[in-house]
Amino acid sequence: MALTTFNEDMEIISKQSTYPNDADGMTPEELKASHDKAGKLIKEYINNTLLKELGGTSGAANLGVDKVNGTDMGSTIQAALNALAAQIVEATLGTIPDKSIGEAKFADLAVSTRALGELAVTTAKLAAGAVTDAKLATGAVTRSKIYTGAVTNEKTDFSAGFAPAGPIKLTKGVHYFDSEAELPETLEEGRVYFIALK
């Protein structure tokens, strides 16, 4: 709702004749009152209309506002305050308002290999069971997506005698042997046997 405009006719004196007492038959009191009428009309508008619309809890809804920092948040101060309060609540709850982060807000190389430090994602930071078969889309892990040297003999060393923690889940046990000669004569089905490479 916009502010009420002042539309009273203020040409009170100029519309009177040159000799209002004689030509218009005005008494001295009426002539004085006509000179005071403009001021009284303005005073009444300010006190009884304008201040009431600006005061109270609805004043901000009566004042227009332009785009805030280039963002359209409504046409009144109240609408802009409501939009701003909603964004603060969303940020507090951990959500990001729609369209608030676009390509233009990312500086060059803001997200790069350098910005993602070595070991930024480690086993310790991945909760148990966080990466499962069900969460990996078909073809998500391919030869082209595995960095050269990402999988090495050192990283797959099972010399501790057990399988590494992670997506490999072996329920029947793992055995490690220094040589093939140490293998038992009968290999039990369902178990995994590792032999050291010489």
Accessible surface in RSA format (square Angstrom, percent):
REM  Atomic radii and reference values for relative SASA: ProtOr
REM  Chains: A
REM  Algorithm: Lee & Richards
REM  Probe-radius: 1.40
REM  Slices: 20
REM RES _ NUM      All-atoms   Total-Side   Main-Chain    Non-polar    All polar
REM                ABS   REL    ABS   REL    ABS   REL    ABS   REL    ABS   REL
RES MET A   1   156.78  81.2 105.26  69.7  51.53 122.7  84.96  72.2  71.82  95.2
RES ALA A   2    82.96  76.3  63.51  98.0  19.45  44.2  67.40  94.9  15.57  41.2
RES LEU A   3    53.81  30.0  41.61  29.8  12.21  30.7  41.61  29.2  12.21  32.8
RES THR A   4    67.27  47.8  58.33  59.1   8.95  21.3  48.50  65.1  18.77  28.4
RES THR A   5    93.25  66.3  80.98  82.1  12.27  29.3  72.36  97.2  20.89  31.6
RES PHE A   6    65.93  33.0  40.11  24.8  25.81  67.2  41.49  25.2  24.43  69.9
RES ASN A   7   127.65  88.0  91.32  88.2  36.33  87.5  39.52  95.1  88.12  85.2
RES GLU A   8    93.97  54.0  79.02  59.8  14.95  35.6  12.88  24.9  81.09  66.2
RES ASP A   9    80.63  56.5  63.86  63.6  16.78  39.7  46.36 109.1  34.27  34.2
RES MET A  10    68.87  35.7  48.45  32.1  20.43  48.6  48.55  41.3  20.33  26.9
RES GLU A  11   103.11  59.2  98.19  74.3   4.92  11.7  33.47  64.7  69.64  56.9
RES ILE A  12    29.64  16.9  19.97  14.9   9.67  23.3  26.30  18.9   3.34   9.1
RES ILE A  13    77.86  44.3  71.78  53.5   6.08  14.6  71.78  51.7   6.08  16.5
RES SER A  14    89.72  75.8  52.26  69.7  37.46  86.3  58.10 123.7  31.62  44.3
RES LYS A  15   136.49  66.6  99.91  61.3  36.59  87.1  74.42  67.0  62.07  66.1
RES GLN A  16    40.95  22.9  21.64  15.8  19.30  46.0  18.01  38.3  22.94  17.4
RES SER A  17    43.80  37.0  24.58  32.8  19.22  44.3  35.42  75.4   8.38  11.7
RES THR A  18   118.14  84.0  86.21  87.4  31.93  76.1  58.60  78.7  59.53  90.0
RES TYR A  19   151.39  70.7 147.62  84.0   3.77   9.8 105.96  79.6  45.43  56.0
RES PRO A  20    16.03  11.7  16.03  14.6   0.00   0.0  16.03  13.2   0.00   0.0
RES ASN A  21    62.85  43.3  51.38  49.7  11.47  27.6  25.48  61.3  37.37  36.1
RES ASP A  22   126.20  88.4  95.98  95.5  30.21  71.4  32.55  76.6  93.65  93.4
RES ALA A  23    73.89  67.9  32.17  49.6  41.72  94.9  43.81  61.7  30.07  79.7
RES ASP A  24    75.50  52.9  41.89  41.7  33.61  79.5  22.26  52.4  53.24  53.1
RES GLY A  25    54.64  67.4   0.00   N/A  54.64  67.4  30.06  82.5  24.58  55.1
RES MET A  26    36.03  18.7  30.39  20.1   5.64  13.4  24.86  21.1  11.18  14.8
RES THR A  27    61.63  43.8  58.74  59.6   2.88   6.9  58.49  78.6   3.14   4.7
RES PRO A  28    81.73  59.6  79.14  72.1   2.59   9.4  81.40  67.2   0.33   2.0
RES GLU A  29   120.32  69.1 113.89  86.2   6.43  15.3  64.93 125.6  55.39  45.2
RES GLU A  30    91.32  52.4  85.52  64.7   5.80  13.8  35.74  69.1  55.58  45.4
RES LEU A  31    42.32  23.6  42.32  30.3   0.00   0.0  42.32  29.7   0.00   0.0
RES LYS A  32   140.58  68.6 135.72  83.3   4.86  11.6  85.64  77.1  54.94  58.5
RES ALA A  33    56.29  51.8  46.93  72.4   9.36  21.3  52.05  73.3   4.24  11.2
RES SER A  34    14.23  12.0   8.90  11.9   5.33  12.3  13.17  28.0   1.06   1.5
RES HIS A  35   103.38  56.5  80.23  55.8  23.15  59.2  58.22  60.0  45.16  52.6
RES ASP A  36    79.35  55.6  73.04  72.7   6.31  14.9  13.39  31.5  65.96  65.8
RES LYS A  37   106.61  52.0 104.74  64.3   1.88   4.5  50.61  45.6  56.00  59.7
RES ALA A  38    28.38  26.1  28.38  43.8   0.00   0.0  28.38  40.0   0.00   0.0
RES GLY A  39    45.45  56.0   0.00   N/A  45.45  56.0  36.98 101.5   8.47  19.0
RES LYS A  40   136.98  66.8 131.69  80.8   5.29  12.6  81.41  73.3  55.56  59.2
RES LEU A  41    31.72  17.7  29.54  21.1   2.18   5.5  29.60  20.8   2.12   5.7
RES ILE A  42    76.13  43.3  76.07  56.7   0.06   0.1  76.13  54.8   0.00   0.0
RES LYS A  43   137.24  67.0 132.32  81.2   4.92  11.7  79.13  71.2  58.11  61.9
RES GLU A  44   101.14  58.1  97.14  73.5   4.00   9.5  28.55  55.2  72.59  59.3
RES TYR A  45    41.14  19.2  36.91  21.0   4.23  11.0  30.30  22.8  10.85  13.4
RES ILE A  46    69.87  39.8  69.87  52.1   0.00   0.0  69.87  50.3   0.00   0.0
RES ASN A  47    71.11  49.0  59.41  57.4  11.69  28.2  18.12  43.6  52.99  51.2
RES ASN A  48    80.31  55.4  69.63  67.3  10.68  25.7  17.29  41.6  63.02  60.9
RES THR A  49    38.17  27.1  35.05  35.5   3.12   7.4  14.41  19.4  23.76  35.9
RES LEU A  50    42.48  23.7  42.43  30.4   0.04   0.1  42.48  29.8   0.00   0.0
RES LEU A  51    95.32  53.1  88.86  63.6   6.46  16.2  89.03  62.5   6.29  16.9
RES LYS A  52   146.27  71.4 125.05  76.7  21.22  50.5  83.59  75.2  62.68  66.8
RES GLU A  53    23.24  13.3  19.46  14.7   3.78   9.0  15.06  29.1   8.18   6.7
RES LEU A  54    69.68  38.8  52.26  37.4  17.42  43.8  52.27  36.7  17.42  46.9
RES GLY A  55    32.01  39.5   0.00   N/A  32.01  39.5  31.02  85.1   0.99   2.2
RES GLY A  56    81.37 100.3   0.00   N/A  81.37 100.3  41.61 114.2  39.76  89.1
RES THR A  57   140.56 100.0 111.74 113.3  28.82  68.7  88.14 118.4  52.42  79.2
RES SER A  58    59.32  50.1  55.99  74.7   3.32   7.7  39.57  84.3  19.75  27.7
RES GLY A  59     5.34   6.6   0.00   N/A   5.34   6.6   4.79  13.1   0.55   1.2
RES ALA A  60    27.57  25.4  19.25  29.7   8.33  18.9  21.27  30.0   6.30  16.7
RES ALA A  61    32.24  29.6  31.51  48.6   0.72   1.6  31.51  44.4   0.72   1.9
RES ASN A  62    11.41   7.9   3.29   3.2   8.12  19.6   0.74   1.8  10.67  10.3
RES LEU A  63    65.27  36.4  64.20  45.9   1.08   2.7  65.27  45.8   0.00   0.0
RES GLY A  64    59.89  73.9   0.00   N/A  59.89  73.9  27.88  76.5  32.01  71.7
RES VAL A  65    51.97  34.2  28.32  25.6  23.64  57.0  36.41  31.6  15.56  42.2
RES ASP A  66   120.54  84.4 104.92 104.4  15.61  36.9  42.28  99.5  78.26  78.0
RES LYS A  67   127.65  62.3 107.21  65.8  20.44  48.7  52.95  47.7  74.70  79.6
RES VAL A  68    63.70  41.9  58.32  52.8   5.38  13.0  62.33  54.2   1.38   3.7
RES ASN A  69   151.76 104.7 113.32 109.5  38.43  92.5  34.69  83.5 117.06 113.1
RES GLY A  70    63.90  78.8   0.00   N/A  63.90  78.8  32.88  90.2  31.02  69.5
RES THR A  71    71.95  51.2  68.49  69.4   3.46   8.2  43.64  58.6  28.31  42.8
RES ASP A  72   104.73  73.4  77.30  76.9  27.43  64.9  22.54  53.0  82.19  82.0
RES MET A  73    25.34  13.1  15.45  10.2   9.89  23.5  12.35  10.5  12.99  17.2
RES GLY A  74    29.77  36.7   0.00   N/A  29.77  36.7  22.63  62.1   7.14  16.0
RES SER A  75    85.34  72.1  73.50  98.1  11.84  27.3  49.01 104.4  36.33  50.9
RES THR A  76    29.61  21.1  29.61  30.0   0.00   0.0  24.35  32.7   5.27   8.0
RES ILE A  77    63.14  35.9  62.84  46.8   0.31   0.7  63.14  45.5   0.00   0.0
RES GLN A  78    58.84  32.9  58.84  43.0   0.00   0.0  21.57  45.9  37.27  28.3
RES ALA A  79    35.27  32.4  27.92  43.1   7.35  16.7  32.15  45.3   3.12   8.3
RES ALA A  80    11.86  10.9  10.64  16.4   1.22   2.8  11.08  15.6   0.78   2.1
RES LEU A  81    92.58  51.6  88.39  63.2   4.19  10.5  88.68  62.3   3.90  10.5
RES ASN A  82    85.72  59.1  77.80  75.2   7.92  19.1  27.25  65.6  58.48  56.5
RES ALA A  83    32.74  30.1  23.25  35.9   9.49  21.6  31.47  44.3   1.27   3.4
RES LEU A  84    87.05  48.5  87.05  62.3   0.00   0.0  87.05  61.1   0.00   0.0
RES ALA A  85    52.72  48.5  48.79  75.3   3.93   8.9  51.52  72.6   1.20   3.2
RES ALA A  86    51.61  47.4  43.23  66.7   8.38  19.1  50.63  71.3   0.98   2.6
RES GLN A  87    73.04  40.8  71.37  52.2   1.68   4.0  14.56  31.0  58.48  44.4
RES ILE A  88   102.15  58.1  99.15  73.9   3.00   7.2 101.94  73.4   0.21   0.6
RES VAL A  89    82.11  54.0  80.99  73.3   1.12   2.7  82.11  71.3   0.00   0.0
RES GLU A  90    64.96  37.3  64.91  49.1   0.06   0.1  20.47  39.6  44.50  36.3
RES ALA A  91    67.94  62.5  47.86  73.9  20.09  45.7  50.81  71.6  17.13  45.4
RES THR A  92   110.72  78.7  76.88  77.9  33.84  80.7  69.87  93.8  40.86  61.8
RES LEU A  93   134.49  74.9 103.08  73.7  31.41  79.0 108.00  75.8  26.49  71.3
RES GLY A  94    65.12  80.3   0.00   N/A  65.12  80.3  34.73  95.3  30.39  68.1
RES THR A  95    76.70  54.6  70.18  71.1   6.52  15.5  71.56  96.1   5.14   7.8
RES ILE A  96   112.77  64.2  89.85  66.9  22.92  55.2  90.35  65.1  22.42  60.8
RES PRO A  97    29.77  21.7  23.34  21.3   6.42  23.3  27.35  22.6   2.42  15.0
RES ASP A  98   135.78  95.1 109.65 109.1  26.13  61.8  34.75  81.8 101.03 100.8
RES LYS A  99   201.77  98.4 160.68  98.6  41.09  97.8 114.36 102.9  87.41  93.1
RES SER A 100    33.20  28.1  24.44  32.6   8.77  20.2  29.83  63.5   3.37   4.7
RES ILE A 101    94.20  53.6  68.99  51.4  25.20  60.7  68.99  49.7  25.20  68.4
RES GLY A 102    32.10  39.6   0.00   N/A  32.10  39.6  31.59  86.7   0.50   1.1
RES GLU A 103   163.27  93.7 146.38 110.7  16.90  40.2  61.68 119.3 101.59  82.9
RES ALA A 104   107.59  98.9  64.68  99.8  42.91  97.6  77.47 109.1  30.12  79.8
RES LYS A 105   141.02  68.8 106.05  65.1  34.98  83.3  83.57  75.2  57.45  61.2
RES PHE A 106   112.12  56.1  97.49  60.4  14.62  38.1  98.44  59.7  13.67  39.1
RES ALA A 107    75.19  69.1  56.94  87.9  18.25  41.5  68.32  96.2   6.86  18.2
RES ASP A 108   139.54  97.7 113.72 113.2  25.81  61.0  36.83  86.7 102.71 102.4
RES LEU A 109   151.05  84.1 128.23  91.7  22.81  57.4 131.75  92.5  19.30  51.9
RES ALA A 110    47.64  43.8  19.94  30.8  27.70  63.0  30.99  43.6  16.65  44.1
RES VAL A 111   106.44  70.0  80.40  72.8  26.04  62.7  80.91  70.3  25.53  69.3
RES SER A 112    27.94  23.6  17.60  23.5  10.35  23.8  23.81  50.7   4.13   5.8
RES THR A 113   125.92  89.6 113.34 114.9  12.57  30.0  80.21 107.7  45.71  69.1
RES ARG A 114   224.84  94.4 197.95 100.9  26.88  64.0  83.53 114.2 141.31  85.6
RES ALA A 115    61.25  56.3  23.69  36.6  37.55  85.4  34.84  49.1  26.41  70.0
RES LEU A 116   110.94  61.8 101.61  72.7   9.34  23.5 102.68  72.1   8.26  22.2
RES GLY A 117    41.67  51.4   0.00   N/A  41.67  51.4  32.31  88.7   9.36  21.0
RES GLU A 118   172.13  98.8 139.47 105.5  32.66  77.8  62.76 121.4 109.37  89.3
RES LEU A 119   140.67  78.3 122.42  87.6  18.25  45.9 126.15  88.6  14.52  39.1
RES ALA A 120    42.45  39.0  26.68  41.2  15.77  35.9  32.78  46.2   9.67  25.6
RES VAL A 121   110.73  72.9  88.73  80.3  22.00  53.0  89.37  77.7  21.36  57.9
RES THR A 122    35.37  25.2  29.23  29.6   6.14  14.6  32.48  43.6   2.89   4.4
RES THR A 123   100.64  71.6  90.09  91.3  10.55  25.1  54.91  73.8  45.73  69.1
RES ALA A 124   102.55  94.3  59.04  91.1  43.51  99.0  71.71 101.0  30.84  81.7
RES LYS A 125   141.40  69.0 107.99  66.3  33.40  79.5  80.76  72.7  60.64  64.6
RES LEU A 126    81.47  45.4  69.02  49.4  12.45  31.3  69.68  48.9  11.79  31.7
RES ALA A 127    76.33  70.2  57.26  88.4  19.07  43.4  69.12  97.3   7.21  19.1
RES ALA A 128   111.98 103.0  69.78 107.7  42.20  96.0  81.27 114.5  30.71  81.4
RES GLY A 129    54.61  67.3   0.00   N/A  54.61  67.3  32.11  88.1  22.50  50.4
RES ALA A 130    35.45  32.6  21.71  33.5  13.74  31.3  27.61  38.9   7.84  20.8
RES VAL A 131    65.56  43.1  54.70  49.5  10.85  26.1  55.49  48.2  10.06  27.3
RES THR A 132    49.72  35.4  43.46  44.1   6.25  14.9  46.85  62.9   2.87   4.3
RES ASP A 133   129.37  90.6 113.74 113.2  15.63  37.0  39.70  93.4  89.67  89.4
RES ALA A 134   101.92  93.7  58.37  90.1  43.55  99.1  70.97  99.9  30.94  82.0
RES LYS A 135   141.91  69.2 109.27  67.0  32.64  77.7  80.95  72.9  60.96  64.9
RES LEU A 136    79.81  44.4  66.12  47.3  13.69  34.4  66.61  46.8  13.20  35.5
RES ALA A 137    75.89  69.8  57.43  88.6  18.47  42.0  68.80  96.9   7.09  18.8
RES THR A 138   148.71 105.8 113.49 115.1  35.22  83.9  85.19 114.4  63.52  96.0
RES GLY A 139    47.87  59.0   0.00   N/A  47.87  59.0  30.23  82.9  17.64  39.5
RES ALA A 140    32.76  30.1  19.46  30.0  13.30  30.2  24.69  34.8   8.06  21.4
RES VAL A 141    96.55  63.5  71.58  64.8  24.97  60.2  72.51  63.0  24.04  65.2
RES THR A 142    49.56  35.2  42.55  43.1   7.00  16.7  48.39  65.0   1.17   1.8
RES ARG A 143   221.69  93.1 202.88 103.4  18.81  44.8  85.32 116.6 136.38  82.7
RES SER A 144   107.84  91.1  65.13  86.9  42.71  98.4  58.44 124.5  49.40  69.2
RES LYS A 145   139.84  68.2 104.75  64.3  35.09  83.5  77.79  70.0  62.05  66.1
RES ILE A 146    79.52  45.2  63.24  47.1  16.28  39.2  66.47  47.9  13.04  35.4
RES TYR A 147   181.51  84.7 170.07  96.8  11.44  29.8 129.19  97.1  52.32  64.5
RES THR A 148   125.87  89.5 107.94 109.4  17.92  42.7  79.14 106.3  46.73  70.6
RES GLY A 149    44.98  55.5   0.00   N/A  44.98  55.5  27.93  76.6  17.05  38.2
RES ALA A 150    38.38  35.3  24.94  38.5  13.45  30.6  29.45  41.5   8.93  23.7
RES VAL A 151   104.65  68.9  80.66  73.0  23.99  57.8  81.32  70.7  23.33  63.3
RES THR A 152    44.88  31.9  35.66  36.1   9.22  22.0  42.63  57.3   2.26   3.4
RES ASN A 153   116.72  80.5 106.69 103.1  10.02  24.1  24.25  58.4  92.47  89.4
RES GLU A 154   141.26  81.1 119.69  90.6  21.57  51.4  70.06 135.5  71.20  58.1
RES LYS A 155   138.53  67.6 104.75  64.3  33.78  80.4  79.48  71.5  59.05  62.9
RES THR A 156    60.22  42.8  50.19  50.9  10.02  23.9  38.25  51.4  21.97  33.2
RES ASP A 157    91.22  63.9  62.58  62.3  28.65  67.7  20.46  48.2  70.76  70.6
RES PHE A 158    36.99  18.5  31.19  19.3   5.81  15.1  32.74  19.8   4.26  12.2
RES SER A 159    68.16  57.6  47.12  62.9  21.04  48.5  24.99  53.2  43.17  60.5
RES ALA A 160    71.21  65.5  35.16  54.3  36.05  82.0  47.79  67.3  23.42  62.1
RES GLY A 161    31.56  38.9   0.00   N/A  31.56  38.9  16.50  45.3  15.06  33.7
RES PHE A 162   129.08  64.6 126.80  78.5   2.28   5.9 126.90  76.9   2.18   6.2
RES ALA A 163    22.82  21.0  10.40  16.1  12.41  28.2  10.40  14.7  12.41  32.9
RES PRO A 164    53.40  38.9  43.05  39.2  10.35  37.6  50.19  41.4   3.21  20.0
RES ALA A 165    91.49  84.1  56.61  87.4  34.88  79.4  67.62  95.2  23.88  63.3
RES GLY A 166    50.44  62.2   0.00   N/A  50.44  62.2  23.87  65.5  26.57  59.5
RES PRO A 167   115.50  84.2  81.61  74.4  33.89 123.2  91.56  75.6  23.94 148.8
RES ILE A 168    92.62  52.7  77.69  57.9  14.93  36.0  83.05  59.8   9.56  26.0
RES LYS A 169   174.68  85.2 146.50  89.9  28.18  67.1  93.30  84.0  81.38  86.7
RES LEU A 170    67.77  37.7  37.98  27.2  29.79  74.9  40.35  28.3  27.42  73.8
RES THR A 171   113.42  80.7  72.69  73.7  40.74  97.1  59.12  79.4  54.30  82.1
RES LYS A 172   121.41  59.2 111.41  68.4  10.00  23.8  66.89  60.2  54.53  58.1
RES GLY A 173    27.87  34.4   0.00   N/A  27.87  34.4  25.04  68.7   2.82   6.3
RES VAL A 174    23.82  15.7   6.76   6.1  17.07  41.1   6.76   5.9  17.07  46.3
RES HIS A 175    68.93  37.7  65.75  45.7   3.19   8.1  45.56  47.0  23.37  27.2
RES TYR A 176    73.65  34.4  49.06  27.9  24.59  64.0  33.07  24.9  40.58  50.0
RES PHE A 177    36.47  18.2  34.77  21.5   1.70   4.4  36.47  22.1   0.00   0.0
RES ASP A 178    73.35  51.4  72.88  72.5   0.47   1.1  14.28  33.6  59.07  58.9
RES SER A 179    40.26  34.0  37.00  49.4   3.26   7.5  32.74  69.7   7.51  10.5
RES GLU A 180   127.08  73.0 117.74  89.1   9.35  22.3  32.69  63.2  94.40  77.1
RES ALA A 181    99.19  91.2  57.78  89.2  41.41  94.2  71.24 100.3  27.94  74.0
RES GLU A 182    91.59  52.6  69.76  52.8  21.83  52.0  36.61  70.8  54.98  44.9
RES LEU A 183    41.11  22.9  25.46  18.2  15.66  39.4  25.46  17.9  15.66  42.1
RES PRO A 184    58.73  42.8  43.05  39.2  15.68  57.0  53.78  44.4   4.95  30.8
RES GLU A 185   184.95 106.2 141.98 107.4  42.96 102.3  64.73 125.2 120.21  98.1
RES THR A 186   113.47  80.7  99.03 100.4  14.44  34.4  70.40  94.6  43.07  65.1
RES LEU A 187    94.49  52.6  71.00  50.8  23.48  59.0  71.00  49.9  23.48  63.2
RES GLU A 188    97.32  55.9  88.31  66.8   9.01  21.4  38.05  73.6  59.26  48.4
RES GLU A 189   164.77  94.6 143.70 108.7  21.07  50.2  66.31 128.3  98.47  80.4
RES GLY A 190    45.74  56.4   0.00   N/A  45.74  56.4  27.69  76.0  18.04  40.4
RES ARG A 191    84.24  35.4  67.34  34.3  16.90  40.2   3.53   4.8  80.71  48.9
RES VAL A 192    45.63  30.0  42.86  38.8   2.77   6.7  45.63  39.6   0.00   0.0
RES TYR A 193    51.31  24.0  24.98  14.2  26.33  68.5  20.15  15.1  31.16  38.4
RES PHE A 194    54.38  27.2  52.53  32.5   1.85   4.8  54.38  33.0   0.00   0.0
RES ILE A 195    67.44  38.4  47.29  35.2  20.15  48.6  47.29  34.1  20.15  54.7
RES ALA A 196    23.25  21.4  11.77  18.2  11.48  26.1  17.27  24.3   5.97  15.8
RES LEU A 197   166.28  92.6 135.18  96.7  31.10  78.2 136.52  95.9  29.76  80.1
RES LYS A 198   199.70  97.4 122.53  75.2  77.17 183.7 120.01 108.0  79.69  84.9
END  Absolute sums over single chains surface
CHAIN  1 A    16583.9      12773.8       3810.1      10223.6       6360.3
END  Absolute sums over all chains
TOTAL         16583.9      12773.8       3810.1      10223.6       6360.3
